[in-house]
Structures are given as structure tokens and as C-alpha cells.
Amino acid sequence: MEETKKLVELVTKGIQDKKGRGIVIADLSKIDGTICRNFIICQGNSPQQVEAIAESVSDYVRENAGEKAVNCAGLGNNQWVVIDFVDVIVHIFLPEVREFYDLEHLWEDAKLTYLPDIE
């Protein structure tokens, strides 16, 4: 559990380092049948920023925890990038794509933590 908490912290630092916005941490650990313990959802304002956030998250986790993602999907398109760290899955969206899929409300049974944007 401590490893998951550390992973969540590293992911959020990676997002904040590239000025990712609207960070939401969904704690799925108390919901039966979920695929992971946490979703981390955020957005970038352009495809370039979405890609930069994804790279930053991967770098932070690799350099500080020695872990690599088991899968990363959406790079190249950069509208919705998903990074799978097994216990933590990171979703990085463009604003209009995030609004369309509305993952926060899909998982409304989860405890949601909203982090303030860093300027």
C-alpha cells in the first residue's frame, strides 16, 4: 500500500512539473472488481502538452521508484494517453476529450481527491 501511495505522489509531481491541470485521484481500492487501486486523471491544453506530461510522469516514476509502465497507449495521437503502472492508471486528456468521457462520474463510487492547479 505504501508503494502505491508513493507512486501516486510521483505521478502527480510528474503531471504538475509540466503544468497539467485538473488533477483528480480516484481511489478505487474499496470497489470490488476494479482493475487497479487508483486512477489519476488530468489534462493538458494541447497534444504537445499531453505528450510532455506523459513523458514527465514516466520519467518521474522510473527515476524515483525504478518502475516502468507495463503499457502506454495513445501517444502519437495525444488526445487521451493512458499509462498503466498496474496499481495506478494515469489518464491524460485534452479538455474536450476528458469532458466527453467524463471518467470522474463513471467512477463516482470512488473517493475522489481534487488537487489544486499549480500556476
Phi, psi and chi 1 to 4 in degrees:
 res  aa     phi    psi   chi1   chi2   chi3   chi4
   1 MET       -  -38.1 -166.0   60.5  142.2      -
   2 GLU   -63.3  -37.4  -86.9  -55.5  -52.3      -
   3 GLU   -62.9  -40.5  -71.4  178.6   23.1      -
   4 THR   -64.6  -42.6  -58.4      -      -      -
   5 LYS   -61.4  -43.7 -172.0  174.8  178.1 -179.3
   6 LYS   -63.7  -40.8 -179.7  180.0  179.0 -174.7
   7 LEU   -62.2  -42.7 -171.9   55.0      -      -
   8 VAL   -60.3  -44.2  167.5      -      -      -
   9 GLU   -62.2  -43.4  -70.4  173.1   10.0      -
  10 LEU   -65.8  -41.8  -69.3  171.6      -      -
  11 VAL   -61.6  -46.1  167.5      -      -      -
  12 THR   -65.1  -35.9   55.9      -      -      -
  13 LYS   -64.0  -41.3  -75.5 -178.6 -177.5  178.7
  14 GLY   -61.8  -39.0      -      -      -      -
  15 ILE   -66.6  -49.1  -66.3  167.3      -      -
  16 GLN   -64.4  -31.9  -69.1  170.0  -27.4      -
  17 ASP   -60.1  -30.2 -172.4   54.8      -      -
  18 LYS  -106.6   20.7  -63.9  -61.2  177.6 -174.4
  19 LYS    61.7   33.4  -53.2  -75.6 -170.3 -112.9
  20 GLY   -63.0  148.3      -      -      -      -
  21 ARG  -122.0  163.4  -58.0 -178.2   65.5   77.9
  22 GLY    61.2   43.5      -      -      -      -
  23 ILE   -72.6  127.2  -59.5  171.1      -      -
  24 VAL  -128.0  130.4  177.1      -      -      -
  25 ILE  -107.6  118.4  -58.8  166.6      -      -
  26 ALA  -102.4  116.1      -      -      -      -
  27 ASP   -86.2  106.9 -178.9   -8.6      -      -
  28 LEU   -98.5    3.3  -51.5  174.8      -      -
  29 SER   -63.7  -22.1   63.2      -      -      -
  30 LYS  -100.0    7.9  -60.0 -152.4 -179.5  -12.2
  31 ILE  -106.0  124.2  -59.5  173.4      -      -
  32 ASP   -65.7  140.4  -69.7  -24.4      -      -
  33 GLY    79.9   12.3      -      -      -      -
  34 THR   -79.4  159.1   57.9      -      -      -
  35 ILE   -87.0   -9.8   58.2  173.1      -      -
  36 CYS  -158.5  178.9   64.7      -      -      -
  37 ARG   -89.0  -33.2  -68.9  177.5 -170.6 -113.9
  38 ASN  -141.0  141.8  -65.9   96.1      -      -
  39 PHE  -104.0  140.2  -88.3  179.0      -      -
  40 ILE  -121.0  123.4  -59.9  177.6      -      -
  41 ILE  -118.6  135.5  -55.3  161.6      -      -
  42 CYS  -154.8 -178.0   71.8      -      -      -
  43 GLN  -145.5  154.5   67.1 -169.7   45.3      -
  44 GLY  -119.6  159.7      -      -      -      -
  45 ASN   -86.1  -11.0  -68.4  -37.6      -      -
  46 SER  -148.9  162.0   67.8      -      -      -
  47 PRO   -57.3  -35.1  -26.8   35.4      -      -
  48 GLN   -65.6  -40.6  -65.2   82.0    1.9      -
  49 GLN   -70.1  -38.1 -173.1 -178.4   18.2      -
  50 VAL   -59.0  -45.0  167.8      -      -      -
  51 GLU   -64.1  -42.9 -177.1  175.8   -0.2      -
  52 ALA   -62.6  -40.1      -      -      -      -
  53 ILE   -63.2  -45.2  -67.3  167.5      -      -
  54 ALA   -59.9  -43.9      -      -      -      -
  55 GLU   -64.7  -41.2  -70.6  173.8    0.4      -
  56 SER   -63.3  -44.7  178.2      -      -      -
  57 VAL   -59.9  -48.8  165.4      -      -      -
  58 SER   -60.7  -42.4  -65.5      -      -      -
  59 ASP   -64.5  -46.7  -70.6  -13.9      -      -
  60 TYR   -58.0  -46.3  -96.9   83.5      -      -
  61 VAL   -68.4  -43.5  171.9      -      -      -
  62 ARG   -64.3  -45.3 -173.5 -179.0   63.9 -106.9
  63 GLU   -73.3  -31.9  -68.9  167.8    5.8      -
  64 ASN  -104.7  -17.3  -65.3  -71.2      -      -
  65 ALA  -127.0   -7.2      -      -      -      -
  66 GLY    68.6   21.1      -      -      -      -
  67 GLU  -110.0  147.4  -71.0 -169.8   42.2      -
  68 LYS  -117.7  150.6  -70.3  176.4   72.6  174.1
  69 ALA   -65.1  145.3      -      -      -      -
  70 VAL   -80.4  -20.7  -65.1      -      -      -
  71 ASN  -160.9  150.3 -163.0    8.5      -      -
  72 CYS  -142.5  123.8 -177.8      -      -      -
  73 ALA  -126.2  146.7      -      -      -      -
  74 GLY   103.4   -9.3      -      -      -      -
  75 LEU   -66.5  145.2  -76.3  174.8      -      -
  76 GLY   100.9  -48.2      -      -      -      -
  77 ASN   -82.6  -44.5 -173.8  -19.2      -      -
  78 ASN    58.0   32.7  -61.7  -31.6      -      -
  79 GLN   -99.5  -34.2  -66.3 -174.5   23.2      -
  80 TRP  -148.9  107.2  177.2    4.5      -      -
  81 VAL  -105.8  132.2  174.4      -      -      -
  82 VAL  -118.0  127.0  179.7      -      -      -
  83 ILE  -117.8  123.4  -52.6  171.2      -      -
  84 ASP  -106.0  113.2 -176.4   -7.4      -      -
  85 PHE  -107.0   26.1  -69.3  104.8      -      -
  86 VAL    71.2  -73.3 -178.5      -      -      -
  87 ASP   -77.2  -21.2  -79.4  -15.6      -      -
  88 VAL  -129.9  127.8  176.4      -      -      -
  89 ILE  -116.4  127.8  -62.9  179.2      -      -
  90 VAL  -104.5  131.0 -175.2      -      -      -
  91 HIS  -117.6  120.8  -61.0  -89.6      -      -
  92 ILE  -119.3  117.6  -51.0  162.7      -      -
  93 PHE  -115.8  159.0  -70.8   99.0      -      -
  94 LEU   -79.7  150.1  -74.3  177.0      -      -
  95 PRO   -53.9  -45.0  -26.9   34.8      -      -
  96 GLU   -69.4  -31.7   59.7  -85.8   10.8      -
  97 VAL   -72.3  -40.8  178.8      -      -      -
  98 ARG   -60.5  -44.4 -179.4 -179.8 -172.4  172.7
  99 GLU   -62.3  -40.0 -175.2  177.4  -30.8      -
 100 PHE   -63.9  -46.9  179.3   79.6      -      -
 101 TYR   -83.4  -27.6  -73.1  101.7      -      -
 102 ASP    47.3   53.2 -162.2   16.1      -      -
 103 LEU   -59.8  -32.4  -69.5 -174.9      -      -
 104 GLU   -57.5  -39.0  -68.1   92.4  -28.5      -
 105 HIS   -84.5  -24.2  -71.1   98.8      -      -
 106 LEU   -62.5  -34.7 -109.1  159.4      -      -
 107 TRP  -109.5   43.0  -68.3   96.5      -      -
 108 GLU   -67.4  -14.5   63.5 -173.2   15.9      -
 109 ASP   -74.7  -17.0  -68.8  -12.7      -      -
 110 ALA   -77.9  154.9      -      -      -      -
 111 LYS   -77.0  121.5  177.0 -175.3  174.6 -139.1
 112 LEU  -104.1  131.3  -60.0  179.0      -      -
 113 THR  -117.0  122.4  -57.5      -      -      -
 114 TYR  -100.0  123.3  -63.1   84.0      -      -
 115 LEU   -96.0  140.7  -59.9 -176.5      -      -
 116 PRO   -69.2  148.1   21.0  -27.5      -      -
 117 ASP   -70.2  142.7  -66.6  -22.8      -      -
 118 ILE   -99.9  128.8  -67.4  179.7      -      -
 119 GLU   -87.9      -  -62.9  -57.4  -39.6      -
